[in-house]
């Protein structure tokens, strides 16, 4: 089942605790390739070195690949409707990460993408 992460309120207390415990376990132990052969498409309307670096480094450490795009350069929501972009990207990626100006953009992506959408 698809699980989006648009806001921290999307997660239960138990889910947050599970994520923290998993992060601690991964940090302490041998690097596991849990995301081997998985891909993340990341789109940034807001430039953010720390966000981009953290997503790309985490995917790499876990065996996955990240494809990052500037939302302005690709015409996010301008050249093509968001529903079309979400559908096409989801057909080629295992997850979508977005750092966008409007929360409604996240909601639209989550509605139309068949893969998890991460804020």
N, CA, C and O atoms as CSV, one atom per row, in Angstrom:
chain,resi,resn,atom,element,x,y,z
A,1,UNK,N,N,0.839,-1.187,0.000
A,1,UNK,CA,C,0.000,0.000,0.000
A,1,UNK,C,C,0.887,1.255,0.000
A,1,UNK,O,O,1.884,1.324,0.718
A,2,UNK,N,N,0.515,2.211,-0.793
A,2,UNK,CA,C,1.268,3.460,-0.916
A,2,UNK,C,C,1.132,4.296,0.359
A,2,UNK,O,O,0.039,4.434,0.908
A,3,UNK,N,N,2.253,4.850,0.819
A,3,UNK,CA,C,2.242,5.711,2.004
A,3,UNK,C,C,3.000,6.987,1.671
A,3,UNK,O,O,4.209,6.959,1.440
A,4,UNK,N,N,2.278,8.109,1.648
A,4,UNK,CA,C,2.894,9.406,1.400
A,4,UNK,C,C,3.352,10.014,2.722
A,4,UNK,O,O,2.824,9.696,3.787
A,5,UNK,N,N,4.342,10.893,2.629
A,5,UNK,CA,C,4.805,11.629,3.802
A,5,UNK,C,C,4.831,13.104,3.425
A,5,UNK,O,O,5.857,13.643,3.012
A,6,UNK,N,N,3.675,13.740,3.578
A,6,UNK,CA,C,3.537,15.146,3.227
A,6,UNK,C,C,3.747,16.044,4.435
A,6,UNK,O,O,4.156,17.197,4.301
A,7,UNK,N,N,3.463,15.507,5.613
A,7,UNK,CA,C,3.582,16.269,6.849
A,7,UNK,C,C,3.816,15.289,7.991
A,7,UNK,O,O,3.400,14.133,7.915
A,8,UNK,N,N,4.468,15.738,9.030
A,8,UNK,CA,C,4.714,14.872,10.183
A,8,UNK,C,C,3.404,14.370,10.786
A,8,UNK,O,O,3.375,13.311,11.414
A,9,UNK,N,N,2.333,15.115,10.600
A,9,UNK,CA,C,1.046,14.670,11.151
A,9,UNK,C,C,0.477,13.478,10.380
A,9,UNK,O,O,-0.518,12.889,10.804
A,10,UNK,N,N,1.099,13.115,9.248
A,10,UNK,CA,C,0.685,11.923,8.507
A,10,UNK,C,C,1.114,10.643,9.214
A,10,UNK,O,O,0.631,9.559,8.887
A,11,UNK,N,N,2.016,10.766,10.177
A,11,UNK,CA,C,2.557,9.592,10.857
A,11,UNK,C,C,2.011,9.478,12.271
A,11,UNK,O,O,1.797,10.470,12.967
A,12,UNK,N,N,1.794,8.228,12.669
A,12,UNK,CA,C,1.391,7.978,14.054
A,12,UNK,C,C,2.633,8.055,14.947
A,12,UNK,O,O,3.764,8.059,14.462
A,13,UNK,N,N,2.400,8.115,16.243
A,13,UNK,CA,C,3.512,8.130,17.200
A,13,UNK,C,C,4.361,6.875,17.029
A,13,UNK,O,O,5.589,6.950,17.046
A,14,UNK,N,N,3.712,5.722,16.866
A,14,UNK,CA,C,4.443,4.466,16.691
A,14,UNK,C,C,5.295,4.474,15.422
A,14,UNK,O,O,6.412,3.957,15.421
A,15,UNK,N,N,4.772,5.058,14.345
A,15,UNK,CA,C,5.543,5.138,13.102
A,15,UNK,C,C,6.772,6.027,13.268
A,15,UNK,O,O,7.849,5.696,12.773
A,16,UNK,N,N,6.619,7.138,13.954
A,16,UNK,CA,C,7.755,8.032,14.200
A,16,UNK,C,C,8.813,7.311,15.038
A,16,UNK,O,O,10.002,7.375,14.726
A,17,UNK,N,N,8.385,6.633,16.089
A,17,UNK,CA,C,9.329,5.897,16.938
A,17,UNK,C,C,10.026,4.785,16.154
A,17,UNK,O,O,11.217,4.540,16.347
A,18,UNK,N,N,9.288,4.117,15.275
A,18,UNK,CA,C,9.871,3.064,14.438
A,18,UNK,C,C,10.937,3.648,13.505
A,18,UNK,O,O,12.009,3.063,13.347
A,19,UNK,N,N,10.650,4.784,12.895
A,19,UNK,CA,C,11.608,5.431,11.992
A,19,UNK,C,C,12.875,5.827,12.750
A,19,UNK,O,O,13.986,5.635,12.254
A,20,UNK,N,N,12.708,6.372,13.937
A,20,UNK,CA,C,13.870,6.769,14.745
A,20,UNK,C,C,14.700,5.546,15.123
A,20,UNK,O,O,15.927,5.572,15.025
A,21,UNK,N,N,14.038,4.481,15.553
A,21,UNK,CA,C,14.753,3.259,15.925
A,21,UNK,C,C,15.492,2.672,14.717
A,21,UNK,O,O,16.629,2.219,14.845
A,22,UNK,N,N,14.855,2.681,13.564
A,22,UNK,CA,C,15.494,2.179,12.347
A,22,UNK,C,C,16.710,3.030,11.982
A,22,UNK,O,O,17.753,2.497,11.603
A,23,UNK,N,N,16.576,4.338,12.095
A,23,UNK,CA,C,17.691,5.240,11.785
A,23,UNK,C,C,18.875,4.982,12.716
A,23,UNK,O,O,20.023,4.955,12.271
A,24,UNK,N,N,18.600,4.796,13.989
A,24,UNK,CA,C,19.665,4.518,14.963
A,24,UNK,C,C,20.348,3.199,14.612
A,24,UNK,O,O,21.575,3.106,14.631
A,25,UNK,N,N,19.545,2.174,14.291
A,25,UNK,CA,C,20.090,0.863,13.937
A,25,UNK,C,C,20.965,0.953,12.678
A,25,UNK,O,O,22.055,0.382,12.631
A,26,UNK,N,N,20.480,1.668,11.671
A,26,UNK,CA,C,21.245,1.808,10.428
A,26,UNK,C,C,22.533,2.592,10.651
A,26,UNK,O,O,23.571,2.272,10.072
A,27,UNK,N,N,22.461,3.613,11.488
A,27,UNK,CA,C,23.632,4.454,11.756
A,27,UNK,C,C,24.725,3.652,12.472
A,27,UNK,O,O,25.913,3.839,12.209
A,28,UNK,N,N,24.316,2.764,13.371
A,28,UNK,CA,C,25.273,1.987,14.160
A,28,UNK,C,C,25.857,0.810,13.389
A,28,UNK,O,O,27.028,0.469,13.559
A,29,UNK,N,N,25.049,0.199,12.553
A,29,UNK,CA,C,25.443,-1.057,11.935
A,29,UNK,C,C,26.060,-0.929,10.565
A,29,UNK,O,O,26.321,0.163,10.060
A,30,UNK,N,N,26.283,-2.099,9.981
A,30,UNK,CA,C,26.810,-2.191,8.628
A,30,UNK,C,C,25.789,-1.594,7.665
A,30,UNK,O,O,24.582,-1.780,7.827
A,31,UNK,N,N,26.281,-0.887,6.677
A,31,UNK,CA,C,25.375,-0.267,5.703
A,31,UNK,C,C,24.642,-1.355,4.922
A,31,UNK,O,O,25.262,-2.215,4.296
A,32,UNK,N,N,23.334,-1.302,4.969
A,32,UNK,CA,C,22.509,-2.267,4.254
A,32,UNK,C,C,21.970,-1.623,2.991
A,32,UNK,O,O,21.608,-0.446,2.994
A,33,UNK,N,N,21.915,-2.373,1.936
A,33,UNK,CA,C,21.419,-1.871,0.650
A,33,UNK,C,C,19.906,-2.112,0.563
A,33,UNK,O,O,19.428,-2.829,-0.316
A,34,UNK,N,N,19.169,-1.501,1.488
A,34,UNK,CA,C,17.722,-1.694,1.560
A,34,UNK,C,C,16.987,-1.133,0.347
A,34,UNK,O,O,15.867,-1.549,0.053
A,35,UNK,N,N,17.611,-0.194,-0.354
A,35,UNK,CA,C,16.959,0.429,-1.514
A,35,UNK,C,C,17.695,0.093,-2.811
A,35,UNK,O,O,17.674,0.870,-3.766
A,36,UNK,N,N,18.344,-1.067,-2.836
A,36,UNK,CA,C,19.074,-1.500,-4.020
A,36,UNK,C,C,18.147,-1.521,-5.230
A,36,UNK,O,O,17.056,-2.090,-5.178
A,37,UNK,N,N,18.581,-0.909,-6.299
A,37,UNK,CA,C,17.831,-0.832,-7.565
A,37,UNK,C,C,16.566,0.015,-7.475
A,37,UNK,O,O,15.716,-0.054,-8.363
A,38,UNK,N,N,16.429,0.799,-6.431
A,38,UNK,CA,C,15.279,1.708,-6.310
A,38,UNK,C,C,15.705,3.108,-6.730
A,38,UNK,O,O,16.879,3.470,-6.642
A,39,UNK,N,N,14.731,3.888,-7.189
A,39,UNK,CA,C,15.053,5.246,-7.634
A,39,UNK,C,C,14.120,6.268,-7.004
A,39,UNK,O,O,12.938,6.015,-6.771
A,40,UNK,N,N,14.695,7.421,-6.742
A,40,UNK,CA,C,13.966,8.559,-6.194
A,40,UNK,C,C,14.111,9.716,-7.167
A,40,UNK,O,O,15.227,10.087,-7.532
A,41,UNK,N,N,12.997,10.285,-7.587
A,41,UNK,CA,C,13.030,11.519,-8.364
A,41,UNK,C,C,12.746,12.646,-7.388
A,41,UNK,O,O,11.722,12.644,-6.706
A,42,UNK,N,N,13.658,13.608,-7.325
A,42,UNK,CA,C,13.521,14.746,-6.414
A,42,UNK,C,C,13.387,16.025,-7.236
A,42,UNK,O,O,14.191,16.295,-8.129
A,43,UNK,N,N,12.360,16.803,-6.919
A,43,UNK,CA,C,12.111,18.062,-7.622
A,43,UNK,C,C,12.146,19.184,-6.595
A,43,UNK,O,O,11.474,19.129,-5.565
A,44,UNK,N,N,12.944,20.204,-6.897
A,44,UNK,CA,C,13.134,21.320,-5.974
A,44,UNK,C,C,12.706,22.632,-6.621
A,44,UNK,O,O,13.345,23.102,-7.562
A,45,UNK,N,N,11.626,23.221,-6.117
A,45,UNK,CA,C,11.287,24.597,-6.487
A,45,UNK,C,C,12.104,25.557,-5.630
A,45,UNK,O,O,12.516,26.626,-6.079
A,46,UNK,N,N,12.327,25.146,-4.387
A,46,UNK,CA,C,13.138,25.923,-3.448
A,46,UNK,C,C,14.531,25.297,-3.421
A,46,UNK,O,O,14.662,24.114,-3.105
A,47,UNK,N,N,15.563,26.058,-3.742
A,47,UNK,CA,C,16.902,25.473,-3.673
A,47,UNK,C,C,17.266,25.163,-2.222
A,47,UNK,O,O,17.032,25.973,-1.325
A,48,UNK,N,N,17.840,23.985,-2.006
A,48,UNK,CA,C,18.224,23.607,-0.653
A,48,UNK,C,C,19.361,22.602,-0.706
A,48,UNK,O,O,19.146,21.428,-1.011
A,49,UNK,N,N,20.551,23.055,-0.414
A,49,UNK,CA,C,21.710,22.176,-0.423
A,49,UNK,C,C,21.554,21.048,0.587
A,49,UNK,O,O,21.796,19.887,0.258
A,50,UNK,N,N,21.153,21.373,1.809
A,50,UNK,CA,C,21.067,20.350,2.860
A,50,UNK,C,C,20.025,19.288,2.536
A,50,UNK,O,O,20.275,18.097,2.721
A,51,UNK,N,N,18.859,19.712,2.054
A,51,UNK,CA,C,17.812,18.741,1.722
A,51,UNK,C,C,18.261,17.844,0.579
A,51,UNK,O,O,18.133,16.621,0.646
A,52,UNK,N,N,18.786,18.461,-0.463
A,52,UNK,CA,C,19.225,17.674,-1.623
A,52,UNK,C,C,20.341,16.713,-1.239
A,52,UNK,O,O,20.294,15.534,-1.589
A,53,UNK,N,N,21.327,17.204,-0.532
A,53,UNK,CA,C,22.448,16.365,-0.125
A,53,UNK,C,C,21.986,15.212,0.757
A,53,UNK,O,O,22.444,14.083,0.585
A,54,UNK,N,N,21.090,15.478,1.693
A,54,UNK,CA,C,20.649,14.409,2.602
A,54,UNK,C,C,19.873,13.326,1.861
A,54,UNK,O,O,20.067,12.141,2.130
A,55,UNK,N,N,18.998,13.709,0.933
A,55,UNK,CA,C,18.266,12.709,0.148
A,55,UNK,C,C,19.229,11.898,-0.721
A,55,UNK,O,O,19.160,10.669,-0.751
A,56,UNK,N,N,20.127,12.591,-1.427
A,56,UNK,CA,C,21.029,11.897,-2.341
A,56,UNK,C,C,21.996,10.982,-1.596
A,56,UNK,O,O,22.270,9.867,-2.041
A,57,UNK,N,N,22.505,11.449,-0.477
A,57,UNK,CA,C,23.443,10.629,0.298
A,57,UNK,C,C,22.742,9.404,0.885
A,57,UNK,O,O,23.280,8.298,0.837
A,58,UNK,N,N,21.558,9.599,1.431
A,58,UNK,CA,C,20.815,8.474,2.008
A,58,UNK,C,C,20.486,7.428,0.945
A,58,UNK,O,O,20.671,6.232,1.171
A,59,UNK,N,N,20.003,7.873,-0.201
A,59,UNK,CA,C,19.690,6.917,-1.270
A,59,UNK,C,C,20.947,6.162,-1.696
A,59,UNK,O,O,20.905,4.947,-1.888
A,60,UNK,N,N,22.050,6.867,-1.843
A,60,UNK,CA,C,23.303,6.219,-2.247
A,60,UNK,C,C,23.746,5.191,-1.204
A,60,UNK,O,O,24.099,4.064,-1.550
A,61,UNK,N,N,23.726,5.580,0.067
A,61,UNK,CA,C,24.156,4.665,1.127
A,61,UNK,C,C,23.279,3.421,1.202
A,61,UNK,O,O,23.751,2.350,1.583
A,62,UNK,N,N,22.014,3.556,0.841
A,62,UNK,CA,C,21.090,2.425,0.909
A,62,UNK,C,C,20.977,1.680,-0.421
A,62,UNK,O,O,20.151,0.778,-0.563
A,63,UNK,N,N,21.811,2.062,-1.397
A,63,UNK,CA,C,21.876,1.318,-2.650
A,63,UNK,C,C,21.012,1.846,-3.774
A,63,UNK,O,O,20.988,1.261,-4.857
A,64,UNK,N,N,20.301,2.941,-3.545
A,64,UNK,CA,C,19.412,3.490,-4.565
A,64,UNK,C,C,20.051,4.623,-5.340
A,64,UNK,O,O,21.195,5.008,-5.096
A,65,UNK,N,N,19.278,5.147,-6.283
A,65,UNK,CA,C,19.740,6.261,-7.115
A,65,UNK,C,C,18.755,7.413,-7.001
A,65,UNK,O,O,17.550,7.207,-6.861
A,66,UNK,N,N,19.288,8.634,-7.063
A,66,UNK,CA,C,18.465,9.843,-7.010
A,66,UNK,C,C,18.647,10.626,-8.296
A,66,UNK,O,O,19.760,10.776,-8.800
A,67,UNK,N,N,17.538,11.120,-8.817
A,67,UNK,CA,C,17.538,11.976,-9.996
A,67,UNK,C,C,16.889,13.286,-9.583
A,67,UNK,O,O,15.688,13.336,-9.319
A,68,UNK,N,N,17.690,14.349,-9.526
A,68,UNK,CA,C,17.222,15.637,-9.005
A,68,UNK,C,C,17.002,16.636,-10.132
A,68,UNK,O,O,17.776,16.709,-11.086
A,69,UNK,N,N,15.911,17.410,-9.994
A,69,UNK,CA,C,15.542,18.389,-11.014
A,69,UNK,C,C,15.118,19.697,-10.366
A,69,UNK,O,O,14.528,19.710,-9.286
A,70,UNK,N,N,15.424,20.785,-11.036
A,70,UNK,CA,C,14.978,22.117,-10.632
A,70,UNK,C,C,13.544,22.287,-11.123
A,70,UNK,O,O,13.288,22.226,-12.326
A,71,UNK,N,N,12.616,22.498,-10.207
A,71,UNK,CA,C,11.202,22.629,-10.556
A,71,UNK,C,C,10.925,23.742,-11.539
A,71,UNK,O,O,10.045,23.622,-12.391
A,72,UNK,N,N,11.673,24.827,-11.426
A,72,UNK,CA,C,11.483,25.952,-12.357
A,72,UNK,C,C,11.974,25.584,-13.747
A,72,UNK,O,O,11.342,25.938,-14.742
A,73,UNK,N,N,13.085,24.883,-13.824
A,73,UNK,CA,C,13.666,24.518,-15.116
A,73,UNK,C,C,12.782,23.536,-15.884
A,73,UNK,O,O,12.721,23.577,-17.112
A,74,UNK,N,N,12.099,22.655,-15.153
A,74,UNK,CA,C,11.238,21.683,-15.838
A,74,UNK,C,C,9.810,22.190,-16.003
A,74,UNK,O,O,8.966,21.497,-16.569
A,75,UNK,N,N,9.539,23.389,-15.514
A,75,UNK,CA,C,8.204,23.971,-15.674
A,75,UNK,C,C,7.153,23.266,-14.835
A,75,UNK,O,O,6.053,22.984,-15.311
A,76,UNK,N,N,7.494,22.982,-13.590
A,76,UNK,CA,C,6.583,22.275,-12.687
A,76,UNK,C,C,5.225,22.964,-12.637
A,76,UNK,O,O,5.111,24.105,-12.189
A,77,UNK,N,N,4.202,22.257,-13.101
A,77,UNK,CA,C,2.839,22.783,-13.085
A,77,UNK,C,C,2.567,23.862,-14.117
A,77,UNK,O,O,1.480,24.441,-14.134
A,78,UNK,N,N,3.545,24.142,-14.985
A,78,UNK,CA,C,3.378,25.195,-15.990
A,78,UNK,C,C,3.290,24.587,-17.387
A,78,UNK,O,O,2.298,24.773,-18.092
A,79,UNK,N,N,4.331,23.861,-17.780
A,79,UNK,CA,C,4.361,23.260,-19.122
A,79,UNK,C,C,3.422,22.073,-19.245
A,79,UNK,O,O,2.821,21.839,-20.293
A,80,UNK,N,N,3.310,21.335,-18.158
A,80,UNK,CA,C,2.421,20.171,-18.130
A,80,UNK,C,C,1.637,20.213,-16.830
A,80,UNK,O,O,2.146,20.683,-15.812
A,81,UNK,N,N,0.414,19.730,-16.856
A,81,UNK,CA,C,-0.352,19.677,-15.603
A,81,UNK,C,C,0.337,18.754,-14.587
A,81,UNK,O,O,0.990,17.779,-14.957
A,82,UNK,N,N,0.180,19.079,-13.328
A,82,UNK,CA,C,0.813,18.290,-12.272
A,82,UNK,C,C,0.358,16.839,-12.310
A,82,UNK,O,O,1.158,15.937,-12.061
A,83,UNK,N,N,-0.909,16.599,-12.616
A,83,UNK,CA,C,-1.374,15.209,-12.649
A,83,UNK,C,C,-0.622,14.399,-13.706
A,83,UNK,O,O,-0.303,13.233,-13.473
A,84,UNK,N,N,-0.332,15.002,-14.868
A,84,UNK,CA,C,0.441,14.302,-15.899
A,84,UNK,C,C,1.874,14.057,-15.441
A,84,UNK,O,O,2.416,12.967,-15.623
A,85,UNK,N,N,2.480,15.079,-14.845
A,85,UNK,CA,C,3.861,14.928,-14.365
A,85,UNK,C,C,3.943,13.830,-13.304
A,85,UNK,O,O,4.847,12.995,-13.338
A,86,UNK,N,N,3.008,13.833,-12.374
A,86,UNK,CA,C,3.009,12.829,-11.307
A,86,UNK,C,C,2.870,11.426,-11.887
A,86,UNK,O,O,3.566,10.504,-11.461
A,87,UNK,N,N,1.984,11.264,-12.845
A,87,UNK,CA,C,1.752,9.962,-13.466
A,87,UNK,C,C,3.008,9.465,-14.184
A,87,UNK,O,O,3.417,8.317,-14.008
A,88,UNK,N,N,3.614,10.333,-14.992
A,88,UNK,CA,C,4.791,9.941,-15.772
A,88,UNK,C,C,5.979,9.648,-14.860
A,88,UNK,O,O,6.651,8.630,-15.024
A,89,UNK,N,N,6.238,10.531,-13.906
A,89,UNK,CA,C,7.368,10.311,-12.998
A,89,UNK,C,C,7.173,9.023,-12.209
A,89,UNK,O,O,8.115,8.250,-12.035
A,90,UNK,N,N,5.956,8.789,-11.732
A,90,UNK,CA,C,5.682,7.579,-10.950
A,90,UNK,C,C,5.870,6.310,-11.776
A,90,UNK,O,O,6.161,5.251,-11.221
A,91,UNK,N,N,5.709,6.405,-13.082
A,91,UNK,CA,C,5.903,5.223,-13.927
A,91,UNK,C,C,7.383,4.878,-14.080
A,91,UNK,O,O,7.724,3.785,-14.531
A,92,UNK,N,N,8.260,5.808,-13.705
A,92,UNK,CA,C,9.703,5.589,-13.878
A,92,UNK,C,C,10.495,5.640,-12.579
A,92,UNK,O,O,11.709,5.439,-12.596
A,93,UNK,N,N,9.841,5.903,-11.459
A,93,UNK,CA,C,10.544,6.032,-10.176
A,93,UNK,C,C,9.810,5.245,-9.100
A,93,UNK,O,O,8.629,4.924,-9.232
A,94,UNK,N,N,10.536,4.947,-8.041
A,94,UNK,CA,C,9.940,4.225,-6.916
A,94,UNK,C,C,9.401,5.158,-5.849
A,94,UNK,O,O,8.615,4.742,-4.998
A,95,UNK,N,N,9.820,6.419,-5.887
A,95,UNK,CA,C,9.323,7.434,-4.952
A,95,UNK,C,C,9.620,8.810,-5.538
A,95,UNK,O,O,10.486,8.967,-6.399
A,96,UNK,N,N,8.875,9.805,-5.046
A,96,UNK,CA,C,9.048,11.182,-5.498
A,96,UNK,C,C,9.225,12.059,-4.265
A,96,UNK,O,O,8.417,12.012,-3.337
A,97,UNK,N,N,10.286,12.858,-4.263
A,97,UNK,CA,C,10.506,13.834,-3.191
A,97,UNK,C,C,10.306,15.225,-3.779
A,97,UNK,O,O,10.807,15.529,-4.861
A,98,UNK,N,N,9.578,16.055,-3.066
A,98,UNK,CA,C,9.285,17.406,-3.545
A,98,UNK,C,C,9.614,18.437,-2.481
A,98,UNK,O,O,9.288,18.262,-1.307
A,99,UNK,N,N,10.257,19.502,-2.898
A,99,UNK,CA,C,10.437,20.690,-2.046
A,99,UNK,C,C,9.863,21.833,-2.865
A,99,UNK,O,O,10.525,22.404,-3.732
A,100,UNK,N,N,8.616,22.147,-2.564
A,100,UNK,CA,C,7.863,23.078,-3.407
A,100,UNK,C,C,7.346,24.265,-2.607
A,100,UNK,O,O,7.346,24.257,-1.376
A,101,UNK,N,N,6.909,25.276,-3.329
A,101,UNK,CA,C,6.426,26.499,-2.691
A,101,UNK,C,C,5.033,26.353,-2.093
A,101,UNK,O,O,4.727,26.966,-1.070
A,102,UNK,N,N,4.193,25.547,-2.722
A,102,UNK,CA,C,2.795,25.424,-2.289
A,102,UNK,C,C,2.484,24.007,-1.820
A,102,UNK,O,O,2.796,23.040,-2.515
A,103,UNK,N,N,1.874,23.882,-0.649
A,103,UNK,CA,C,1.483,22.568,-0.140
A,103,UNK,C,C,0.509,21.882,-1.093
A,103,UNK,O,O,0.500,20.655,-1.196
A,104,UNK,N,N,-0.300,22.659,-1.780
A,104,UNK,CA,C,-1.272,22.081,-2.720
A,104,UNK,C,C,-0.576,21.296,-3.835
A,104,UNK,O,O,-1.148,20.345,-4.368
A,105,UNK,N,N,0.636,21.682,-4.186
A,105,UNK,CA,C,1.396,20.933,-5.194
A,105,UNK,C,C,1.713,19.536,-4.676
A,105,UNK,O,O,1.589,18.558,-5.413
A,106,UNK,N,N,2.119,19.437,-3.420
A,106,UNK,CA,C,2.367,18.131,-2.794
A,106,UNK,C,C,1.117,17.271,-2.809
A,106,UNK,O,O,1.158,16.092,-3.163
A,107,UNK,N,N,0.013,17.875,-2.420
A,107,UNK,CA,C,-1.257,17.143,-2.343
A,107,UNK,C,C,-1.650,16.619,-3.721
A,107,UNK,O,O,-2.093,15.477,-3.850
A,108,UNK,N,N,-1.489,17.452,-4.750
A,108,UNK,CA,C,-1.821,17.013,-6.108
A,108,UNK,C,C,-0.913,15.874,-6.561
A,108,UNK,O,O,-1.389,14.891,-7.128
A,109,UNK,N,N,0.385,15.997,-6.316
A,109,UNK,CA,C,1.300,14.919,-6.683
A,109,UNK,C,C,0.896,13.627,-5.985
A,109,UNK,O,O,0.838,12.572,-6.617
A,110,UNK,N,N,0.620,13.702,-4.703
A,110,UNK,CA,C,0.245,12.512,-3.939
A,110,UNK,C,C,-1.041,11.890,-4.475
A,110,UNK,O,O,-1.189,10.667,-4.484
A,111,UNK,N,N,-1.948,12.714,-4.910
A,111,UNK,CA,C,-3.230,12.218,-5.439
A,111,UNK,C,C,-3.022,11.409,-6.718
A,111,UNK,O,O,-3.677,10.385,-6.910
A,112,UNK,N,N,-2.129,11.850,-7.586
A,112,UNK,CA,C,-1.992,11.232,-8.905
A,112,UNK,C,C,-0.820,10.269,-9.047
A,112,UNK,O,O,-0.816,9.448,-9.964
A,113,UNK,N,N,0.160,10.343,-8.176
A,113,UNK,CA,C,1.311,9.438,-8.265
A,113,UNK,C,C,0.956,8.096,-7.644
A,113,UNK,O,O,0.305,8.036,-6.601
A,114,UNK,N,N,1.382,7.041,-8.280
A,114,UNK,CA,C,1.135,5.692,-7.769
A,114,UNK,C,C,2.275,5.212,-6.876
A,114,UNK,O,O,2.287,4.062,-6.436
A,115,UNK,N,N,3.228,6.098,-6.612
A,115,UNK,CA,C,4.352,5.789,-5.723
A,115,UNK,C,C,4.336,6.792,-4.572
A,115,UNK,O,O,3.688,7.833,-4.679
A,116,UNK,N,N,5.032,6.503,-3.480
A,116,UNK,CA,C,5.052,7.441,-2.353
A,116,UNK,C,C,5.608,8.813,-2.724
A,116,UNK,O,O,6.563,8.930,-3.491
A,117,UNK,N,N,4.991,9.836,-2.165
A,117,UNK,CA,C,5.430,11.219,-2.333
A,117,UNK,C,C,5.920,11.712,-0.978
A,117,UNK,O,O,5.240,11.552,0.036
A,118,UNK,N,N,7.109,12.312,-0.971
A,118,UNK,CA,C,7.756,12.750,0.267
A,118,UNK,C,C,7.982,14.247,0.206
A,118,UNK,O,O,8.486,14.774,-0.786
A,119,UNK,N,N,7.602,14.927,1.284
A,119,UNK,CA,C,7.831,16.370,1.377
A,119,UNK,C,C,9.250,16.612,1.859
A,119,UNK,O,O,9.663,17.762,2.011
